Amino acid sequence: MARRFDRDKDDVLSEQDLKQLRENLSRLSPQGVRDFYDRTHEECRLIYTRLPSPRKMQTLVQVWKQLWKWK
C-alpha cells in the first residue's frame, strides 16, 4: 500500500505564529497588505505538480482576512 508523503510539522504555522502574523498585518497600511497579498498569492500558484506549502496557504488566508476586514 502506498504511503502518503509526511510533511514536516514545522511547515504549519502554530497558533502563536498566526496571532503574530495577524498583529503584524493589522499594523501595515492597506497598500502594504495588498502588496503582501500579491506576493503571497504568487507563491501559492499551482505550477504543474508543485503544491504550495500549508504555511504559505495559511499566510494567504490571513492576508485575505485582513483585506476583508477593511472592505
PDB file of N, CA, C, O and CB in Angstrom:
ATOM      1  N   MET A   1       0.839  -1.162   0.000  1.00  0.00           N
ATOM      2  CA  MET A   1       0.000   0.000   0.000  1.00  0.00           C
ATOM      3  C   MET A   1       0.899   1.245   0.000  1.00  0.00           C
ATOM      4  O   MET A   1       1.906   1.301   0.706  1.00  0.00           O
ATOM      5  CB  MET A   1      -0.963  -0.013   1.218  1.00  0.00           C
ATOM      6  N   ALA A   2       0.518   2.218  -0.791  1.00  0.00           N
ATOM      7  CA  ALA A   2       1.295   3.452  -0.878  1.00  0.00           C
ATOM      8  C   ALA A   2       1.079   4.291   0.371  1.00  0.00           C
ATOM      9  O   ALA A   2      -0.014   4.335   0.936  1.00  0.00           O
ATOM     10  CB  ALA A   2       0.913   4.255  -2.139  1.00  0.00           C
ATOM     11  N   ARG A   3       2.137   4.946   0.780  1.00  0.00           N
ATOM     12  CA  ARG A   3       2.037   5.831   1.945  1.00  0.00           C
ATOM     13  C   ARG A   3       1.988   7.271   1.480  1.00  0.00           C
ATOM     14  O   ARG A   3       2.590   7.641   0.471  1.00  0.00           O
ATOM     15  CB  ARG A   3       3.224   5.616   2.917  1.00  0.00           C
ATOM     16  N   ARG A   4       1.274   8.060   2.219  1.00  0.00           N
ATOM     17  CA  ARG A   4       1.216   9.484   1.915  1.00  0.00           C
ATOM     18  C   ARG A   4       2.516  10.136   2.360  1.00  0.00           C
ATOM     19  O   ARG A   4       3.137   9.732   3.343  1.00  0.00           O
ATOM     20  CB  ARG A   4      -0.003  10.156   2.602  1.00  0.00           C
ATOM     21  N   PHE A   5       2.901  11.141   1.617  1.00  0.00           N
ATOM     22  CA  PHE A   5       4.090  11.896   1.968  1.00  0.00           C
ATOM     23  C   PHE A   5       3.832  12.636   3.271  1.00  0.00           C
ATOM     24  O   PHE A   5       2.876  13.404   3.372  1.00  0.00           O
ATOM     25  CB  PHE A   5       4.484  12.880   0.837  1.00  0.00           C
ATOM     26  N   ASP A   6       4.677  12.410   4.265  1.00  0.00           N
ATOM     27  CA  ASP A   6       4.515  13.048   5.570  1.00  0.00           C
ATOM     28  C   ASP A   6       5.328  14.332   5.604  1.00  0.00           C
ATOM     29  O   ASP A   6       6.554  14.302   5.716  1.00  0.00           O
ATOM     30  CB  ASP A   6       4.946  12.095   6.716  1.00  0.00           C
ATOM     31  N   ARG A   7       4.638  15.450   5.508  1.00  0.00           N
ATOM     32  CA  ARG A   7       5.340  16.734   5.560  1.00  0.00           C
ATOM     33  C   ARG A   7       5.778  17.023   6.987  1.00  0.00           C
ATOM     34  O   ARG A   7       5.201  16.518   7.951  1.00  0.00           O
ATOM     35  CB  ARG A   7       4.445  17.877   5.026  1.00  0.00           C
ATOM     36  N   ASP A   8       6.798  17.835   7.094  1.00  0.00           N
ATOM     37  CA  ASP A   8       7.276  18.229   8.425  1.00  0.00           C
ATOM     38  C   ASP A   8       6.201  19.020   9.150  1.00  0.00           C
ATOM     39  O   ASP A   8       5.468  19.801   8.542  1.00  0.00           O
ATOM     40  CB  ASP A   8       8.576  19.060   8.321  1.00  0.00           C
ATOM     41  N   LYS A   9       6.117  18.813  10.436  1.00  0.00           N
ATOM     42  CA  LYS A   9       5.164  19.563  11.253  1.00  0.00           C
ATOM     43  C   LYS A   9       5.543  21.048  11.294  1.00  0.00           C
ATOM     44  O   LYS A   9       4.691  21.904  11.537  1.00  0.00           O
ATOM     45  CB  LYS A   9       5.108  18.983  12.686  1.00  0.00           C
ATOM     46  N   ASP A  10       6.819  21.346  11.055  1.00  0.00           N
ATOM     47  CA  ASP A  10       7.288  22.728  11.078  1.00  0.00           C
ATOM     48  C   ASP A  10       6.750  23.530   9.898  1.00  0.00           C
ATOM     49  O   ASP A  10       6.879  24.754   9.871  1.00  0.00           O
ATOM     50  CB  ASP A  10       8.806  22.765  11.077  1.00  0.00           C
ATOM     51  N   ASP A  11       6.152  22.853   8.928  1.00  0.00           N
ATOM     52  CA  ASP A  11       5.658  23.535   7.742  1.00  0.00           C
ATOM     53  C   ASP A  11       4.271  24.135   7.966  1.00  0.00           C
ATOM     54  O   ASP A  11       3.663  24.648   7.026  1.00  0.00           O
ATOM     55  CB  ASP A  11       5.624  22.575   6.570  1.00  0.00           C
ATOM     56  N   VAL A  12       3.771  24.078   9.182  1.00  0.00           N
ATOM     57  CA  VAL A  12       2.456  24.616   9.522  1.00  0.00           C
ATOM     58  C   VAL A  12       2.649  25.707  10.570  1.00  0.00           C
ATOM     59  O   VAL A  12       3.434  25.555  11.506  1.00  0.00           O
ATOM     60  CB  VAL A  12       1.493  23.490  10.045  1.00  0.00           C
ATOM     61  N   LEU A  13       1.921  26.808  10.400  1.00  0.00           N
ATOM     62  CA  LEU A  13       2.010  27.885  11.379  1.00  0.00           C
ATOM     63  C   LEU A  13       1.298  27.483  12.665  1.00  0.00           C
ATOM     64  O   LEU A  13       0.190  26.947  12.634  1.00  0.00           O
ATOM     65  CB  LEU A  13       1.411  29.186  10.814  1.00  0.00           C
ATOM     66  N   SER A  14       1.939  27.746  13.778  1.00  0.00           N
ATOM     67  CA  SER A  14       1.312  27.472  15.073  1.00  0.00           C
ATOM     68  C   SER A  14       0.298  28.573  15.382  1.00  0.00           C
ATOM     69  O   SER A  14       0.247  29.591  14.693  1.00  0.00           O
ATOM     70  CB  SER A  14       2.384  27.372  16.207  1.00  0.00           C
ATOM     71  N   GLU A  15      -0.488  28.364  16.400  1.00  0.00           N
ATOM     72  CA  GLU A  15      -1.471  29.372  16.806  1.00  0.00           C
ATOM     73  C   GLU A  15      -0.775  30.681  17.181  1.00  0.00           C
ATOM     74  O   GLU A  15      -1.279  31.763  16.883  1.00  0.00           O
ATOM     75  CB  GLU A  15      -2.318  28.857  17.992  1.00  0.00           C
ATOM     76  N   GLN A  16       0.375  30.579  17.829  1.00  0.00           N
ATOM     77  CA  GLN A  16       1.145  31.778  18.195  1.00  0.00           C
ATOM     78  C   GLN A  16       1.655  32.493  16.942  1.00  0.00           C
ATOM     79  O   GLN A  16       1.615  33.721  16.870  1.00  0.00           O
ATOM     80  CB  GLN A  16       2.335  31.402  19.116  1.00  0.00           C
ATOM     81  N   ASP A  17       2.134  31.729  15.955  1.00  0.00           N
ATOM     82  CA  ASP A  17       2.596  32.323  14.694  1.00  0.00           C
ATOM     83  C   ASP A  17       1.458  33.044  13.979  1.00  0.00           C
ATOM     84  O   ASP A  17       1.640  34.142  13.454  1.00  0.00           O
ATOM     85  CB  ASP A  17       3.191  31.242  13.776  1.00  0.00           C
ATOM     86  N   LEU A  18       0.289  32.419  13.965  1.00  0.00           N
ATOM     87  CA  LEU A  18      -0.870  33.040  13.320  1.00  0.00           C
ATOM     88  C   LEU A  18      -1.264  34.337  14.016  1.00  0.00           C
ATOM     89  O   LEU A  18      -1.592  35.326  13.361  1.00  0.00           O
ATOM     90  CB  LEU A  18      -2.055  32.073  13.310  1.00  0.00           C
ATOM     91  N   LYS A  19      -1.230  34.328  15.342  1.00  0.00           N
ATOM     92  CA  LYS A  19      -1.569  35.530  16.105  1.00  0.00           C
ATOM     93  C   LYS A  19      -0.588  36.658  15.787  1.00  0.00           C
ATOM     94  O   LYS A  19      -0.993  37.803  15.588  1.00  0.00           O
ATOM     95  CB  LYS A  19      -1.567  35.230  17.621  1.00  0.00           C
ATOM     96  N   GLN A  20       0.695  36.328  15.739  1.00  0.00           N
ATOM     97  CA  GLN A  20       1.710  37.333  15.436  1.00  0.00           C
ATOM     98  C   GLN A  20       1.547  37.860  14.009  1.00  0.00           C
ATOM     99  O   GLN A  20       1.701  39.058  13.768  1.00  0.00           O
ATOM    100  CB  GLN A  20       3.118  36.746  15.629  1.00  0.00           C
ATOM    101  N   LEU A  21       1.240  36.980  13.073  1.00  0.00           N
ATOM    102  CA  LEU A  21       1.019  37.401  11.690  1.00  0.00           C
ATOM    103  C   LEU A  21      -0.170  38.353  11.601  1.00  0.00           C
ATOM    104  O   LEU A  21      -0.094  39.372  10.914  1.00  0.00           O
ATOM    105  CB  LEU A  21       0.791  36.177  10.784  1.00  0.00           C
ATOM    106  N   ARG A  22      -1.265  38.034  12.289  1.00  0.00           N
ATOM    107  CA  ARG A  22      -2.444  38.912  12.286  1.00  0.00           C
ATOM    108  C   ARG A  22      -2.108  40.284  12.867  1.00  0.00           C
ATOM    109  O   ARG A  22      -2.539  41.307  12.335  1.00  0.00           O
ATOM    110  CB  ARG A  22      -3.593  38.272  13.084  1.00  0.00           C
ATOM    111  N   GLU A  23      -1.344  40.306  13.952  1.00  0.00           N
ATOM    112  CA  GLU A  23      -0.957  41.586  14.562  1.00  0.00           C
ATOM    113  C   GLU A  23      -0.085  42.399  13.612  1.00  0.00           C
ATOM    114  O   GLU A  23      -0.278  43.606  13.466  1.00  0.00           O
ATOM    115  CB  GLU A  23      -0.210  41.350  15.889  1.00  0.00           C
ATOM    116  N   ASN A  24       0.868  41.741  12.968  1.00  0.00           N
ATOM    117  CA  ASN A  24       1.745  42.444  12.035  1.00  0.00           C
ATOM    118  C   ASN A  24       0.968  42.981  10.834  1.00  0.00           C
ATOM    119  O   ASN A  24       1.227  44.094  10.375  1.00  0.00           O
ATOM    120  CB  ASN A  24       2.863  41.516  11.560  1.00  0.00           C
ATOM    121  N   LEU A  25       0.031  42.206  10.332  1.00  0.00           N
ATOM    122  CA  LEU A  25      -0.772  42.660   9.196  1.00  0.00           C
ATOM    123  C   LEU A  25      -1.638  43.853   9.573  1.00  0.00           C
ATOM    124  O   LEU A  25      -1.837  44.755   8.760  1.00  0.00           O
ATOM    125  CB  LEU A  25      -1.650  41.523   8.677  1.00  0.00           C
ATOM    126  N   SER A  26      -2.149  43.865  10.790  1.00  0.00           N
ATOM    127  CA  SER A  26      -3.015  44.969  11.212  1.00  0.00           C
ATOM    128  C   SER A  26      -2.243  46.281  11.328  1.00  0.00           C
ATOM    129  O   SER A  26      -2.842  47.356  11.307  1.00  0.00           O
ATOM    130  CB  SER A  26      -3.676  44.638  12.547  1.00  0.00           C
ATOM    131  N   ARG A  27      -0.933  46.200  11.449  1.00  0.00           N
ATOM    132  CA  ARG A  27      -0.103  47.409  11.562  1.00  0.00           C
ATOM    133  C   ARG A  27       0.319  47.964  10.202  1.00  0.00           C
ATOM    134  O   ARG A  27       0.783  49.101  10.110  1.00  0.00           O
ATOM    135  CB  ARG A  27       1.135  47.109  12.389  1.00  0.00           C
ATOM    136  N   LEU A  28       0.157  47.165   9.151  1.00  0.00           N
ATOM    137  CA  LEU A  28       0.532  47.622   7.817  1.00  0.00           C
ATOM    138  C   LEU A  28      -0.541  48.538   7.243  1.00  0.00           C
ATOM    139  O   LEU A  28      -1.701  48.495   7.654  1.00  0.00           O
ATOM    140  CB  LEU A  28       0.767  46.428   6.884  1.00  0.00           C
ATOM    141  N   SER A  29      -0.135  49.362   6.291  1.00  0.00           N
ATOM    142  CA  SER A  29      -1.108  50.178   5.570  1.00  0.00           C
ATOM    143  C   SER A  29      -1.908  49.280   4.633  1.00  0.00           C
ATOM    144  O   SER A  29      -1.469  48.175   4.315  1.00  0.00           O
ATOM    145  CB  SER A  29      -0.404  51.324   4.778  1.00  0.00           C
ATOM    146  N   PRO A  30      -3.074  49.739   4.189  1.00  0.00           N
ATOM    147  CA  PRO A  30      -3.840  48.928   3.231  1.00  0.00           C
ATOM    148  C   PRO A  30      -3.032  48.576   1.979  1.00  0.00           C
ATOM    149  O   PRO A  30      -3.125  47.456   1.479  1.00  0.00           O
ATOM    150  CB  PRO A  30      -5.107  49.667   2.825  1.00  0.00           C
ATOM    151  N   GLN A  31      -2.247  49.519   1.476  1.00  0.00           N
ATOM    152  CA  GLN A  31      -1.428  49.225   0.295  1.00  0.00           C
ATOM    153  C   GLN A  31      -0.344  48.202   0.621  1.00  0.00           C
ATOM    154  O   GLN A  31      -0.028  47.349  -0.209  1.00  0.00           O
ATOM    155  CB  GLN A  31      -0.788  50.513  -0.248  1.00  0.00           C
ATOM    156  N   GLY A  32       0.219  48.279   1.810  1.00  0.00           N
ATOM    157  CA  GLY A  32       1.219  47.299   2.222  1.00  0.00           C
ATOM    158  C   GLY A  32       0.643  45.899   2.307  1.00  0.00           C
ATOM    159  O   GLY A  32       1.298  44.927   1.930  1.00  0.00           O
ATOM    160  N   VAL A  33      -0.587  45.796   2.804  1.00  0.00           N
ATOM    161  CA  VAL A  33      -1.243  44.490   2.890  1.00  0.00           C
ATOM    162  C   VAL A  33      -1.554  43.974   1.491  1.00  0.00           C
ATOM    163  O   VAL A  33      -1.400  42.782   1.226  1.00  0.00           O
ATOM    164  CB  VAL A  33      -2.538  44.578   3.733  1.00  0.00           C
ATOM    165  N   ARG A  34      -1.990  44.859   0.590  1.00  0.00           N
ATOM    166  CA  ARG A  34      -2.263  44.436  -0.794  1.00  0.00           C
ATOM    167  C   ARG A  34      -0.995  43.924  -1.467  1.00  0.00           C
ATOM    168  O   ARG A  34      -1.019  42.908  -2.160  1.00  0.00           O
ATOM    169  CB  ARG A  34      -2.856  45.602  -1.610  1.00  0.00           C
ATOM    170  N   ASP A  35       0.112  44.632  -1.259  1.00  0.00           N
ATOM    171  CA  ASP A  35       1.385  44.184  -1.836  1.00  0.00           C
ATOM    172  C   ASP A  35       1.786  42.826  -1.273  1.00  0.00           C
ATOM    173  O   ASP A  35       2.245  41.954  -2.011  1.00  0.00           O
ATOM    174  CB  ASP A  35       2.495  45.217  -1.566  1.00  0.00           C
ATOM    175  N   PHE A  36       1.614  42.649   0.033  1.00  0.00           N
ATOM    176  CA  PHE A  36       1.931  41.373   0.678  1.00  0.00           C
ATOM    177  C   PHE A  36       1.022  40.271   0.136  1.00  0.00           C
ATOM    178  O   PHE A  36       1.462  39.142  -0.083  1.00  0.00           O
ATOM    179  CB  PHE A  36       1.785  41.485   2.216  1.00  0.00           C
ATOM    180  N   TYR A  37      -0.251  40.609  -0.078  1.00  0.00           N
ATOM    181  CA  TYR A  37      -1.199  39.647  -0.653  1.00  0.00           C
ATOM    182  C   TYR A  37      -0.744  39.222  -2.050  1.00  0.00           C
ATOM    183  O   TYR A  37      -0.758  38.036  -2.379  1.00  0.00           O
ATOM    184  CB  TYR A  37      -2.624  40.254  -0.714  1.00  0.00           C
ATOM    185  N   ASP A  38      -0.341  40.195  -2.866  1.00  0.00           N
ATOM    186  CA  ASP A  38       0.098  39.877  -4.230  1.00  0.00           C
ATOM    187  C   ASP A  38       1.287  38.924  -4.217  1.00  0.00           C
ATOM    188  O   ASP A  38       1.323  37.964  -4.986  1.00  0.00           O
ATOM    189  CB  ASP A  38       0.465  41.159  -4.988  1.00  0.00           C
ATOM    190  N   ARG A  39       2.254  39.184  -3.350  1.00  0.00           N
ATOM    191  CA  ARG A  39       3.431  38.306  -3.264  1.00  0.00           C
ATOM    192  C   ARG A  39       3.042  36.917  -2.773  1.00  0.00           C
ATOM    193  O   ARG A  39       3.499  35.906  -3.307  1.00  0.00           O
ATOM    194  CB  ARG A  39       4.491  38.914  -2.329  1.00  0.00           C
ATOM    195  N   THR A  40       2.192  36.880  -1.749  1.00  0.00           N
ATOM    196  CA  THR A  40       1.776  35.595  -1.185  1.00  0.00           C
ATOM    197  C   THR A  40       0.939  34.807  -2.188  1.00  0.00           C
ATOM    198  O   THR A  40       1.083  33.591  -2.309  1.00  0.00           O
ATOM    199  CB  THR A  40       0.982  35.808   0.112  1.00  0.00           C
ATOM    200  N   HIS A  41       0.071  35.506  -2.900  1.00  0.00           N
ATOM    201  CA  HIS A  41      -0.760  34.851  -3.915  1.00  0.00           C
ATOM    202  C   HIS A  41       0.123  34.243  -5.003  1.00  0.00           C
ATOM    203  O   HIS A  41      -0.136  33.132  -5.465  1.00  0.00           O
ATOM    204  CB  HIS A  41      -1.765  35.857  -4.535  1.00  0.00           C
ATOM    205  N   GLU A  42       1.145  34.957  -5.405  1.00  0.00           N
ATOM    206  CA  GLU A  42       2.078  34.434  -6.420  1.00  0.00           C
ATOM    207  C   GLU A  42       2.783  33.171  -5.914  1.00  0.00           C
ATOM    208  O   GLU A  42       2.986  32.227  -6.676  1.00  0.00           O
ATOM    209  CB  GLU A  42       3.128  35.513  -6.799  1.00  0.00           C
ATOM    210  N   GLU A  43       3.153  33.154  -4.638  1.00  0.00           N
ATOM    211  CA  GLU A  43       3.823  31.981  -4.064  1.00  0.00           C
ATOM    212  C   GLU A  43       2.894  30.774  -3.965  1.00  0.00           C
ATOM    213  O   GLU A  43       3.360  29.636  -3.913  1.00  0.00           O
ATOM    214  CB  GLU A  43       4.370  32.316  -2.684  1.00  0.00           C
ATOM    215  N   CYS A  44       1.592  31.014  -3.940  1.00  0.00           N
ATOM    216  CA  CYS A  44       0.623  29.923  -3.781  1.00  0.00           C
ATOM    217  C   CYS A  44       0.074  29.408  -5.110  1.00  0.00           C
ATOM    218  O   CYS A  44      -0.785  28.527  -5.129  1.00  0.00           O
ATOM    219  CB  CYS A  44      -0.524  30.382  -2.914  1.00  0.00           C
ATOM    220  N   ARG A  45       0.561  29.947  -6.203  1.00  0.00           N
ATOM    221  CA  ARG A  45       0.083  29.476  -7.508  1.00  0.00           C
ATOM    222  C   ARG A  45       0.405  28.005  -7.707  1.00  0.00           C
ATOM    223  O   ARG A  45       1.447  27.516  -7.270  1.00  0.00           O
ATOM    224  CB  ARG A  45       0.703  30.304  -8.639  1.00  0.00           C
ATOM    225  N   LEU A  46      -0.500  27.313  -8.369  1.00  0.00           N
ATOM    226  CA  LEU A  46      -0.267  25.914  -8.716  1.00  0.00           C
ATOM    227  C   LEU A  46       0.531  25.885 -10.011  1.00  0.00           C
ATOM    228  O   LEU A  46       0.050  26.310 -11.060  1.00  0.00           O
ATOM    229  CB  LEU A  46      -1.615  25.121  -8.859  1.00  0.00           C
ATOM    230  N   ILE A  47       1.741  25.384  -9.925  1.00  0.00           N
ATOM    231  CA  ILE A  47       2.598  25.290 -11.098  1.00  0.00           C
ATOM    232  C   ILE A  47       2.901  23.822 -11.320  1.00  0.00           C
ATOM    233  O   ILE A  47       3.597  23.182 -10.532  1.00  0.00           O
ATOM    234  CB  ILE A  47       3.913  26.126 -10.928  1.00  0.00           C
ATOM    235  N   TYR A  48       2.356  23.302 -12.420  1.00  0.00           N
ATOM    236  CA  TYR A  48       2.496  21.885 -12.757  1.00  0.00           C
ATOM    237  C   TYR A  48       2.053  21.036 -11.564  1.00  0.00           C
ATOM    238  O   TYR A  48       0.875  21.058 -11.207  1.00  0.00           O
ATOM    239  CB  TYR A  48       3.968  21.549 -13.159  1.00  0.00           C
ATOM    240  N   THR A  49       2.947  20.308 -10.955  1.00  0.00           N
ATOM    241  CA  THR A  49       2.549  19.439  -9.844  1.00  0.00           C
ATOM    242  C   THR A  49       2.983  19.985  -8.489  1.00  0.00           C
ATOM    243  O   THR A  49       2.815  19.319  -7.468  1.00  0.00           O
ATOM    244  CB  THR A  49       3.127  18.056 -10.038  1.00  0.00           C
ATOM    245  N   ARG A  50       3.542  21.195  -8.475  1.00  0.00           N
ATOM    246  CA  ARG A  50       4.008  21.782  -7.212  1.00  0.00           C
ATOM    247  C   ARG A  50       2.827  22.385  -6.457  1.00  0.00           C
ATOM    248  O   ARG A  50       2.144  23.279  -6.956  1.00  0.00           O
ATOM    249  CB  ARG A  50       5.097  22.863  -7.470  1.00  0.00           C
ATOM    250  N   LEU A  51       2.605  21.890  -5.272  1.00  0.00           N
ATOM    251  CA  LEU A  51       1.568  22.441  -4.406  1.00  0.00           C
ATOM    252  C   LEU A  51       2.202  23.392  -3.400  1.00  0.00           C
ATOM    253  O   LEU A  51       3.315  23.146  -2.934  1.00  0.00           O
ATOM    254  CB  LEU A  51       0.792  21.312  -3.680  1.00  0.00           C
ATOM    255  N   PRO A  52       1.505  24.479  -3.058  1.00  0.00           N
ATOM    256  CA  PRO A  52       2.049  25.375  -2.037  1.00  0.00           C
ATOM    257  C   PRO A  52       2.044  24.692  -0.675  1.00  0.00           C
ATOM    258  O   PRO A  52       1.225  23.815  -0.402  1.00  0.00           O
ATOM    259  CB  PRO A  52       1.243  26.688  -1.981  1.00  0.00           C
ATOM    260  N   SER A  53       2.959  25.108   0.157  1.00  0.00           N
ATOM    261  CA  SER A  53       3.043  24.527   1.498  1.00  0.00           C
ATOM    262  C   SER A  53       1.859  25.002   2.342  1.00  0.00           C
ATOM    263  O   SER A  53       1.272  26.046   2.058  1.00  0.00           O
ATOM    264  CB  SER A  53       4.387  24.906   2.181  1.00  0.00           C
ATOM    265  N   PRO A  54       1.513  24.247   3.367  1.00  0.00           N
ATOM    266  CA  PRO A  54       0.436  24.690   4.270  1.00  0.00           C
ATOM    267  C   PRO A  54       0.730  26.055   4.890  1.00  0.00           C
ATOM    268  O   PRO A  54      -0.181  26.860   5.085  1.00  0.00           O
ATOM    269  CB  PRO A  54       0.224  23.659   5.380  1.00  0.00           C
ATOM    270  N   ARG A  55       1.992  26.313   5.198  1.00  0.00           N
ATOM    271  CA  ARG A  55       2.380  27.602   5.783  1.00  0.00           C
ATOM    272  C   ARG A  55       2.038  28.756   4.836  1.00  0.00           C
ATOM    273  O   ARG A  55       1.516  29.784   5.267  1.00  0.00           O
ATOM    274  CB  ARG A  55       3.891  27.613   6.110  1.00  0.00           C
ATOM    275  N   LYS A  56       2.334  28.582   3.554  1.00  0.00           N
ATOM    276  CA  LYS A  56       2.042  29.634   2.581  1.00  0.00           C
ATOM    277  C   LYS A  56       0.538  29.830   2.418  1.00  0.00           C
ATOM    278  O   LYS A  56       0.062  30.957   2.280  1.00  0.00           O
ATOM    279  CB  LYS A  56       2.679  29.301   1.228  1.00  0.00           C
ATOM    280  N   MET A  57      -0.203  28.730   2.436  1.00  0.00           N
ATOM    281  CA  MET A  57      -1.658  28.837   2.311  1.00  0.00           C
ATOM    282  C   MET A  57      -2.260  29.512   3.541  1.00  0.00           C
ATOM    283  O   MET A  57      -3.181  30.319   3.416  1.00  0.00           O
ATOM    284  CB  MET A  57      -2.284  27.446   2.110  1.00  0.00           C
ATOM    285  N   GLN A  58      -1.749  29.189   4.723  1.00  0.00           N
ATOM    286  CA  GLN A  58      -2.234  29.836   5.945  1.00  0.00           C
ATOM    287  C   GLN A  58      -1.957  31.340   5.893  1.00  0.00           C
ATOM    288  O   GLN A  58      -2.791  32.148   6.301  1.00  0.00           O
ATOM    289  CB  GLN A  58      -1.568  29.207   7.198  1.00  0.00           C
ATOM    290  N   THR A  59      -0.785  31.703   5.389  1.00  0.00           N
ATOM    291  CA  THR A  59      -0.430  33.117   5.273  1.00  0.00           C
ATOM    292  C   THR A  59      -1.370  33.820   4.305  1.00  0.00           C
ATOM    293  O   THR A  59      -1.848  34.919   4.591  1.00  0.00           O
ATOM    294  CB  THR A  59       1.030  33.275   4.810  1.00  0.00           C
ATOM    295  N   LEU A  60      -1.639  33.198   3.167  1.00  0.00           N
ATOM    296  CA  LEU A  60      -2.554  33.785   2.186  1.00  0.00           C
ATOM    297  C   LEU A  60      -3.941  34.003   2.797  1.00  0.00           C
ATOM    298  O   LEU A  60      -4.555  35.047   2.577  1.00  0.00           O
ATOM    299  CB  LEU A  60      -2.658  32.883   0.940  1.00  0.00           C
ATOM    300  N   VAL A  61      -4.426  33.049   3.544  1.00  0.00           N
ATOM    301  CA  VAL A  61      -5.751  33.171   4.168  1.00  0.00           C
ATOM    302  C   VAL A  61      -5.764  34.318   5.176  1.00  0.00           C
ATOM    303  O   VAL A  61      -6.736  35.072   5.234  1.00  0.00           O
ATOM    304  CB  VAL A  61      -6.151  31.847   4.863  1.00  0.00           C
ATOM    305  N   GLN A  62      -4.713  34.461   5.964  1.00  0.00           N
ATOM    306  CA  GLN A  62      -4.673  35.539   6.955  1.00  0.00           C
ATOM    307  C   GLN A  62      -4.636  36.904   6.282  1.00  0.00           C
ATOM    308  O   GLN A  62      -5.279  37.842   6.751  1.00  0.00           O
ATOM    309  CB  GLN A  62      -3.458  35.375   7.875  1.00  0.00           C
ATOM    310  N   VAL A  63      -3.889  37.026   5.186  1.00  0.00           N
ATOM    311  CA  VAL A  63      -3.837  38.300   4.466  1.00  0.00           C
ATOM    312  C   VAL A  63      -5.209  38.602   3.867  1.00  0.00           C
ATOM    313  O   VAL A  63      -5.677  39.740   3.921  1.00  0.00           O
ATOM    314  CB  VAL A  63      -2.747  38.267   3.353  1.00  0.00           C
ATOM    315  N   TRP A  64      -5.848  37.590   3.299  1.00  0.00           N
ATOM    316  CA  TRP A  64      -7.182  37.768   2.725  1.00  0.00           C
ATOM    317  C   TRP A  64      -8.167  38.221   3.803  1.00  0.00           C
ATOM    318  O   TRP A  64      -8.987  39.105   3.557  1.00  0.00           O
ATOM    319  CB  TRP A  64      -7.670  36.457   2.066  1.00  0.00           C
ATOM    320  N   LYS A  65      -8.094  37.627   4.988  1.00  0.00           N
ATOM    321  CA  LYS A  65      -8.990  38.012   6.084  1.00  0.00           C
ATOM    322  C   LYS A  65      -8.783  39.471   6.476  1.00  0.00           C
ATOM    323  O   LYS A  65      -9.746  40.184   6.759  1.00  0.00           O
ATOM    324  CB  LYS A  65      -8.767  37.105   7.302  1.00  0.00           C
ATOM    325  N   GLN A  66      -7.525  39.915   6.492  1.00  0.00           N
ATOM    326  CA  GLN A  66      -7.253  41.308   6.848  1.00  0.00           C
ATOM    327  C   GLN A  66      -7.837  42.244   5.792  1.00  0.00           C
ATOM    328  O   GLN A  66      -8.439  43.262   6.135  1.00  0.00           O
ATOM    329  CB  GLN A  66      -5.731  41.546   6.999  1.00  0.00           C
ATOM    330  N   LEU A  67      -7.667  41.913   4.524  1.00  0.00           N
ATOM    331  CA  LEU A  67      -8.245  42.736   3.463  1.00  0.00           C
ATOM    332  C   LEU A  67      -9.770  42.748   3.561  1.00  0.00           C
ATOM    333  O   LEU A  67     -10.398  43.783   3.333  1.00  0.00           O
ATOM    334  CB  LEU A  67      -7.803  42.222   2.080  1.00  0.00           C
ATOM    335  N   TRP A  68     -10.357  41.623   3.894  1.00  0.00           N
ATOM    336  CA  TRP A  68     -11.808  41.527   4.009  1.00  0.00           C
ATOM    337  C   TRP A  68     -12.324  42.391   5.161  1.00  0.00           C
ATOM    338  O   TRP A  68     -13.403  42.976   5.061  1.00  0.00           O
ATOM    339  CB  TRP A  68     -12.231  40.067   4.212  1.00  0.00           C
ATOM    340  N   LYS A  69     -11.563  42.474   6.248  1.00  0.00           N
ATOM    341  CA  LYS A  69     -11.969  43.321   7.383  1.00  0.00           C
ATOM    342  C   LYS A  69     -12.062  44.786   6.965  1.00  0.00           C
ATOM    343  O   LYS A  69     -12.930  45.522   7.435  1.00  0.00           O
ATOM    344  CB  LYS A  69     -10.975  43.171   8.555  1.00  0.00           C
ATOM    345  N   TRP A  70     -11.160  45.200   6.078  1.00  0.00           N
ATOM    346  CA  TRP A  70     -11.104  46.597   5.669  1.00  0.00           C
ATOM    347  C   TRP A  70     -12.077  46.928   4.544  1.00  0.00           C
ATOM    348  O   TRP A  70     -12.175  48.084   4.133  1.00  0.00           O
ATOM    349  CB  TRP A  70      -9.709  46.942   5.242  1.00  0.00           C
ATOM    350  N   LYS A  71     -12.782  45.947   4.054  1.00  0.00           N
ATOM    351  CA  LYS A  71     -13.682  46.159   2.920  1.00  0.00           C
ATOM    352  C   LYS A  71     -14.745  47.173   3.242  1.00  0.00           C
ATOM    353  O   LYS A  71     -15.589  47.473   2.397  1.00  0.00           O
ATOM    354  CB  LYS A  71     -14.329  44.861   2.502  1.00  0.00           C
TER     355      LYS A  71
END
